[in-house]
Amino acid sequence: MNTEELKAELRGCYVTVPTPFLDEDDFPISETALRRHVRFLIDAGLNGSYATFLAAGAAGDFSTMTLDERVRVAEIVVDEVAGEAPVAMGAQTTSTLEVRKLAKAAKSVGAKFIQVSCPYYFTHTEGDFEEFVREAADSEPEIGIIIYNTFWTSSNISFGMVERLAEIPGVVGLKWAAPRSDAMEFEDVTSHFSERFTVIDNNLLFAASAMPSLGAKAFEVHNCNFWPEWGIKLIDEVHSSNYAEICRMLVDEAMPFYKLWVEIEQNFTSGDGYLDKLCMELVGLPSSRCRPPTRDIRQNYRDAALAMLKAIGAPRVQ
């Protein structure tokens, strides 16, 4: 494995691709819709210079899919991307045996990376998590591992734990989110480890994290699913060091999306990807609900999502 090459590829927008389903019993995967969506993103310009695609992550409904379905989704995304951008496969799981299988499967379908979080349900120790990651790395030495700090579902990753993970050669990315406090945990880890890992900002602090003092090179961008040009502009502004414009984009064009997401989560249903999917539908893309237990938001929030898209100036709104 050439870790420096993998780190260099893992830059730009980190696009969490939703998994579309058919509105039938058991909600089977709509492979045709998935291919069309990936092709839409590529054709709009989200190539390897601007993006990495995450297949079967949280917004891709990994938690409601079987292992075989997760691998199939990654296989479709890799096939449709056809080498024009790198692909990561979601490998979050509660089982070390399963993360080993997912790492091997990701390599077999042509993904460059897997995304791994600390196993959830039990409050695992840092030693548990270190062994979990080492097992994934050892099972498939040629796959790059992205560590995702999902502190809201499992143990929070400490600074010391990041130091230990940095000793594992296969770990090339850190998708970093941290609770906000006066200790500035997000900034502390990002500034110290941005040379060792490609840091993916998952805290929506793009205007600050892209600065050289922090050094993030990738950014979690849900807006790309319905407005890929937004992500392309974001990366262009990062390259131009135009931090004032990045801040404006976040406040004027990203924040309304996330505020609606939080409103839905607090008042109707929870999960991930449900607002991406509704917005995709409203710009003419094939989409669907999320699998249950996340409930279908389309009837309740269609008008609010449409008004939000028009207010932020998203193109192709129908």
TILUM-75380 format. One record per residue: x, y, z of N, C-alpha, C in turn. Coordinates in steps of 0.02 Angstrom, whole numbers, plus 50000, padded with zeros to 5 digits. Layout:
BEGIN
XYZXYZXYZ
...
END
This chain:
BEGIN
500424994050000500005000050000500445006250000
500285011049955500615017549956500145022349993
500285023350057499825027350097499795034650074
500355037250050500355044150028499915045049966
499925040249921499485040649863498755040249883
498595035849930497905035249952497675041649987
498105044450029497935050750062497805056250011
498215056449959498125061549907497475060749869
497255054449860496615053349825496025055149869
496095054649933495545055749980495495063249995
495295067149946495265074349954494665077149918
494455083049939493875086249907493235084849945
492695084249909492045082749940492005075349956
491775073850015491655066950035490905065950030
490695062749976489985062549957489675056049979
489215056450026488875050550053488285048950007
488365043849966487865042249915487275038549946
486665041249942486075037649968485935031349926
485655026349959485445020349924484705020749909
484505020849845483795021049829483475014149832
482855013949853482485007649858481855008049815
481585002349801480945001949767480385002049819
479835005349802479265005649848478864999249843
479174993849865478864987249864478984983949931
478674978249942478804974450003479554973150010
479814974150070480514973050087480984978350057
480714983150018481114988749993481774986449961
481734982649906482354980549873482744986449845
483394985649838483824990949810483634992149737
483574998549719483465000349649484135001649617
484404996549585485074997149554485065002249498
484525002549461484475007449405484505014549432
484135015949485484145022749513484825024449543
485145019649574485805020849603486305022549548
486295018749494486745020249438486605027149409
485985028849402485815035349372486055041049417
485985040149482486205045449527486965046349525
487335040849527488065041249525488285044449459
487965042649405488135045549340487985052949339
487445055049371487275062149377487835065949412
488095063149466488635066349504489265066949462
489445061549428490055061549387489975066349328
489415066049295489305070449236489295077749256
489105079249318489095086249341489795088749358
490285084249360490975086449372491295084049436
490935079949474491225077349537491675071449522
492235072849490492715067649474493245067349529
493775063649516494295062649566494645068949588
494605074249550494905080649571494485084149624
493855082049631493395085549675493075081149728
493095074549722492675070649766492925063549776
492725060749833492725053649848492005051649863
491775046049837491095043749849491105038549905
490645039249952490545034250004489915030249987
490005023849975489455019249960489265015350022
488615014750035488355010850091488615013350158
488625020050164488755023050229488095024250265
488095028750314487485030050352486935032850308
487095037750266486595040450219486405035350167
486805030150160486645024750114486285018950148
486015020050208485595015150242485965008750261
486615009250276486985003050291486664999150349
486375002750396486124999450457485504995150444
485184996050386484594992050370484724987050314
485364986350294485534981850239485924975850264
485874970350228486284964550242486994965850218
487454961650240488144962250217488174961650141
487814956850112487824956050039487554962150003
487034965250031486754971250000487264977050004
487604977650059488104983050065488654982150013
488874976050005489404974749956489144976049886
488534974149872488244975249805488184982649790
487974986649838487934993849828488624996749811
489134994749849489814997049835490034994949765
489874988849747490054986249681489744990449625
489114992249633488764996249583489075003149578
489215006249635489505013049634490195012849601
490605008049619491275007449588491205006449513
490745002149493490655000749422490425006949384
489955010649413489685016549378490185022249378
490575022949430491095028149432491625026849380
491765020449369492225018249317492905021749320
493165022249380493835024949389493885032549388
493325036049379493355043349375493415046649443
493295042949498493365045649566493475039649612
493825040649668493905035149715493255033749753
493195027549776492595025449812492795022449879
492435024449931492495021349997491865017350010
491935011950047491355007950066491255008350141
490635009450162490495009550233490615002750263
490985002450318491134996050351491004996550426
490525000650444490345001150514489944994950534
490114992050591489814985850613489954984850687
489574980450718489704978650788490154972550795
490374969650739490724963250739491404963750706
491924961650742492594961350713492614956450655
492264950850661492244945950607491954949150544
491434953250553491114956350495491544961850465
491904965650507492314970950478492874967950436
493114962050455493614958650414493324956750346
492714954150347492374952350284492254958550241
492054963950272491924970150234492554972950203
493114972650240493744975050212493944971050151
493884964450155494054960250098493584961450039
492944962250055492444963350002492564970049967
492744975150006492874981649976493444981249926
493964977849945494524976949898494314973149836
493904967949846493714963749789493274967349738
492874972349761492444975949714492784982149685
493384983749709493754989349681493714995849719
493444995649781493455001649822494165002949847
494325009349858494995011149883495025011349959
494445012649991494425013850062493835010250094
493895009150160493305007550200493255012750256
492645014150276492515018750331492325014650393
492685015750448492605011750508492485016350568
492005014350610491875017850673491945012950730
492005015750791492015011450850491345007650853
491365001150864490734997350868490255000450919
489615000350900489105003450941488734998250983
488245000351020487834996751068488204995951134
488754992251135489174991751196489654997751198
489814999851258490315005251266491005002051266
491285001351207491924997951200492505002351225
493024999051250493615002751272494035004651211
494515009151223494955011151169495385005251146
495565000851192495934994951173495524990351127
494874989751142494434985951098494444988851027
494384995451024494344998550958495004998050920
495564998850956496214998150923496284991150892
496094986050930496134979250903495664978350844
495074981250848494574980950794494864983750729
495184989650734495474992850675496074988750649
496484986250694497054982150672496824975750636
496284972850659496014966950626495794968650555
495464974350547495254976550480495864977650435
496374981050463496974982550424497344976150405
497394971550451497764965350438497394960850389
496734961150390496344956650346496394958650273
496504965050260496584967350190497084973150190
497734971550185498254976650191498254981850136
497914980550081497934985350025497344990150024
496904989850074496344994450077496515000150125
496345006250107496445011950152495865012350202
496025013850264495515014150317495405021350337
494765023250338494545029850361494215028850429
494485031950480494195031650547493675037150554
493075035250575492525040050583492335040350657
492385046250686492235047050758491485048250768
491095042950771490375043550782490245043450858
490425048950891490385049250964489665049050989
489175050450945488475050550965488175043450967
488525038550940488265031650941488715026850978
489325028950994489815024351024490325028451063
490845025251084491365028651124491695034251084
491805039851117492165045351085492905043651080
493215045551024493925044151013494335049851043
494765048251090495165053351123495775055151080
496105060451100496735062451068497235056751072
497295053651130497755048151138497585042251093
496945041051083496735035551039496925037150967
496865043450946497075045350879497825044050871
498205045650923498925044250920499065036850909
498685032550942498785025350934498575023050864
498025025650839497795023850772498285026150719
498645031650733499135034150686499715029350675
499805024650721500335019750714500155013950667
499525013650646499295008250602499385010650530
499815007550491499965010150423499365010750378
498885006250384498315006350338497825011950350
497875015350407497415020850422497655027050387
497265029350337497475035050297497015041050304
496415040050331495945045550337495635045950406
495455051950426495125053150489494525057650476
493925054550475493315058350467493125060950536
493275067350546493305069850614492705074150632
492365072050684491855075950718491995075350792
491865080650829491995080550901491485084850936
491315083050998490865087351037491175094251045
490765099451043491025106251049491095108151123
491685110351141491815112651209492375117751207
492515120651265493055125651268493735122551255
493795115951258494435112651244494585112251170
494105114051127494205114251054494475107651028
494125102151045494355095551026494435094750951
493965097650912494005096950840494655100150814
494785106250835495375109850812496015106550837
496005103950898496595100850927496825094950885
496365090350871496545084350833496715086150761
496305090450730496425092150660497105095450650
497275100050693497925103550684498515098950697
498445094150741499005089750758499095084050708
498555081750675498595075650636498455076450562
498395082650538498215083550467498785081650420
499395081050446499945078450404499945070850402
499745067850456499745060450459499145057450422
498565060550429497965058150395497705063450347
497295061150300496845065950267496255066950314
496185072950340495635074450386495025076450345
494465073050358493825074650328493415078350380
493265084650367492875088750414492155086450415
491925083650471491225081650479490875086050530
491175091850546490875096550593490625102850560
490645103150494490405109050457490785115350477
491435114750488491855120450504492325121950446
492065121150385492495121150326492915127550320
492635133350335493005139550326493615139850371
493585136550429494155136350474494595130250461
494275124450452494665118250446495095118150383
494885121650330495275121750268495895126250273
495925130350324496505134750332497135130550346
497725133050325498345129250336498475127350408
498255131450455498395130050525498025123750549
497475121950517497125115750533497255110450481
497175112050417497425107650365496965102150342
496315102750354495855097650327495875097950251
495845092050220495885091650147495235088850115
494765086850158494135084150131493565086350176
492955086250148492395089450181491755085450167
491405083450220490775079650213490245084450186
489975082950127489525087650094488895084050070
488345084650108487715081650088487405085550030
487525092050026487225096049972487405093449903
487975089949897488185087549832487685082749801
487305079249841486845074249813486305077349769
486115083449783485615086849742485895093049707
486505094949724486805101049697487565100049692
487785095749647488505094149643488945100149628
488665105049593489055111049577489255114849640
488845114249692489005117549756489655114749784
489725108249781490335105149806490945106949764
490855107349699491405109249655491635116349671
491155120849681491335127749699491685127949767
491445123949814491765123749879492505122049873
492665116849836493365114849830493775120049791
493475123149742493835128549707493985134249755
493525135849799493645141249847494165139249899
494175132849917494695130449962495385131249930
495425129349866496065130049831496275137349824
495785141749822495935148949816496015152349883
495955148449937496005151150006495495156650018
494905156049988494385161149994493925159150052
494175159950112493815157450171493185161450185
493175167850167492565171850177491995169150134
492145167250072491625164650029491395157750052
491865153750077491665147150104491185148050162
491325152850205490885154250262490195156450238
490175160850187489535163050160489145157150132
489475152750095489145146950066488835142550121
489205141650174488955137550229488335140650261
488365147150273487815150550307487205151150262
487315153250200486755154750156486465148650121
486885143550107486675138150063486695131150095
487105130350146487125123850179486715123850243
486755129150282486415129250346485665128150341
485315131050292484595129650287484435122150278
484855118650240484755111450232484835107850299
485365109450335485485106050398484975107950452
484735114050451484215115950499483575112050487
483395110950424482805107050409482915099750429
483515097250417483695090350437483585089550513
483835094250552483765093750625483035094350646
482665098650613481945099250629481585092550618
481735089250562481425082850548481635077750601
482265077750618482525072850666482215073850735
482095080050754481825081450820481065080350823
480725081150767479995081250769479645075550733
480015071650692479655066650653480005059850650
480615059650626480965053250619481715054350623
482085048950632482805049350636483125044350589
483755045350576484125041250529484635045550494
484725044450430485195048450391485015047550318
485095052850280484975052350208484265053950186
483805054450233483105055450213482995062250180
483335067550203483255074050171483635074350105
484215071150102484575070650038484105067749985
483765062350003483345058749956482755062949934
482435066449980481875070849961482115076349915
482685079449931482945084749888483135082149819
483415076149816483555073049751482925072349709
482395070049741481755069349706481505076049680
481605081349719481355087849701481755091249646
482345088549630482725091149572482705086249514
482245081449517482135077049460482535070749458
482855068949513483255062849515482845057049543
482995050849523482655045149553482845044549626
482355043249668482495042949739481985038349772
481965038549838481515034249876481505036549948
481105033249988481145034050060481745030050085
481925030950148482395026550181482015020350205
482385014950214482065009050244481865010550316
481305007550338481115008350408481625004950454
481695007350516481215011350553481205018850538
481675021550498481605028450476480965029050435
480525033750454479895034350419479955038750358
479485037950313479475041650250479295048950263
479745053550245479625060650259479295064250201
479225061050144479065064650083478395068350086
477885065550114477245068950117477265074650167
477575073550225477565078550278478015084450265
478575083450229479085088650223479235090750152
478835088650104478955090550035478945098150026
478435101450052478375108650042478955112450076
479135110250136479685113650171480345112650134
480465106650108481075105350071481085109250006
480525109749973480485113549910480625120949923
480335123649975480455130649992481185131850009
481495127150045482195127750063482635127650001
482505123149955482905122649894482855129049853
482265131849848482175138049811482535143849846
482505143949912482815149449950483575149449944
483885143549939484615143249935484855143649862
484395143549815484585144249745484825137949713
484605132149737484805125849707484535125349635
484935122949589484705122349519484255116249510
483895116149454483495110449432482885109049475
482705113649520482125112549563481485112149521
481085107149535480485105949494479855107249535
END
